[in-house]
Amino acid sequence: MWALTMLDMRYRAIRFVVVTVATALVFTLLFLMTGLIEQFNREPFLMVEQVSTQDWAVPEGTSGPFTSSQVMRPDQVVALGGIPVLVARGTLEIEDVASEGIVVGLTPGSYETLPLETGRTPEAELEAVVDITTDLEIGERFGLGGSDFTVVGLTTDTTLLAGQPAIFVRLGDARAVMFGGAEVTMAALVEPGSAPDVEGITVVSADDVAEDALGPLESAVSSIDLIRILLWVVAAIIIGAVVYLSALERQRDFAVLLAVGGRSRQLSTSLAIQAVLVALLAVGLAAILQSLAVPVFPLKVRVPAAALWQLPTVAVVVSLLAASAAMRRVRRTDPATAFGGPT
């Protein structure tokens, strides 16, 4: 059975190489799509965790400061006794190139959880910690709200909304450049279970805030999931078509083997082995291609380790389903075909 499979693949080597490469490209896209979905789902949780694991007090009627522009009254902030936080969308100007970012204003001493890659937290006016995706370095300057900030620290995994970097600055600086110095507060950090009841204020957990920040990307994640399903269909069609075509070309050969005592189960298993080999070789090549594509992909791609065994498993199942039509054709082959009889 193995000899029969290998002989046929050697005889049709060019076809199987082309099919394997084509399927590998499809699987590479599947790896990248899976990595994008993983990143989109984890991004807000990582961001919120880096800011604080405490509860968040927000204006009533909102579920998080990252998707709402509602603000708290100064008396509410005082009554809560928590750490005020300002969150706003801002435009970074780096060498005359503008890009969107998430400005987070925190009070001094509230930066303990920031995952500093290098540098330090802001200590003086117009100092900032930025995510490494901005490609800024320590000591470089960038524009924000008409002021020039100096980078004093770099963080990792502090992005939102599909890669928009966070800019951490002192609360006073954030209020000055974003709201003209007005005492604006979007949320307050409070110890879990210890926040006082304040009229017009809702207390939510860090996970709830992260779920809320994920909301704007739900449609994008659903669309990518649909594309993944379509890619699986394409992969199944490619593998199934080549195996079915092979079965048609070898029908008389199968008839001869059946006439001399071969079993249809052995022949159909040979086709199944071909389909599985194509799938596994394609997945192996795709794993290499995706590792080369991830560093240059415009968005951060976080391919989960589970995908490295889940994708081959699903690929084998899909290849067997795709080859099932060819295997049914083999089982219906009449041995008389070997002697020029009816097909």
C-alpha positions, 0 to 999 in steps of 0.5 A: 500500500505504501509502495503503491502510494509512493510510486504514484506520487513519484510518477505525478511529482510535479502535480503533487508539488504544485498542489502542496505549495498551493495548499501551503499558501492557503494554510499560511493565511489560516495561520495568520488569520488565527494569529490576528484573531488571537491578538485582537482577543488578547490585546485589550486584556493585556492593555488593561492588565498593564494599566491596573488590575484594580476595579474601575469606577466609571460614569453610570451608563458606560462600561469602560473608559476606552469606548466612551467619552463621558467624564466624571464630576470632580466631586465624584472623583473626590468621593471615590477616593481612587486614582483618577485616570484620563483616557482619550484618542490622540494624534501623534506627530512623528517626523511630520507623520501623523498616527492615532494613539491612545493617551492615558493620563495617570498620577505619579506613582500609578505606573507600577504595573506598566511593563517597561521594556526599557527606560523609566516612568514620566517624572517631569512635564512633557515626558511620556512612556510609549508602546514599542510599536511607535518605533520611537526610541528613548530620548526621541520627541513627538508631537501631541496636542500641540506640545512636544513630548520626550520619550523616557520609557518603552512598553510592550503589549500596550495597544488597543483597537487593532494596534493603536499604541498607548501613550502614558503621560502624567495626568496634568499633561494629558489634561493640558494637551487634550482638554486645555487644562480642564479637570477631566477624568474618565475613570478612577481606579479603586481597590476591588470591593472597597469602592464607596457608593457614589451616585452616578458612578458604576464600578466594573472589574478590569476584565469587564473593561477589557471586554468593553474595549474589545467591542469595537472589533467584534465585527472585524473578528467575525469577518476574519472567522468567516474568511477562515471558514472559506479558506478551509473550503478552498483547501479542501477543494484543492486537495480533493480535486487533485486526489479525485483527478488521480483516481480518475487517471488510475481507474484502469490501474485500480481495475487491474489490481482488483482483478488480480486480487487487490482489495478496494479498501487497500486502494482507497486507503492509498488515496487517503494516504496521498491526501493526508501526506499532501495536507501534512506537508502543506502544513509543515511548509505553511508553518515555516512561511508564517514564521517568516511572514509574522515579523513583517506583517503590518499588524501584530500576529500572535499565533497560539502554540495550540494552532501548531497541532490543531491546524495539522489535525483539522487539515488531516480531517479535511483532507480525508473528507475531501478525498472521500469522493475519490475513495467511493469511486475506487470502491465502485471500480469494476475489475472488468475494466482491466480487460477493456470491459465496461467502466 
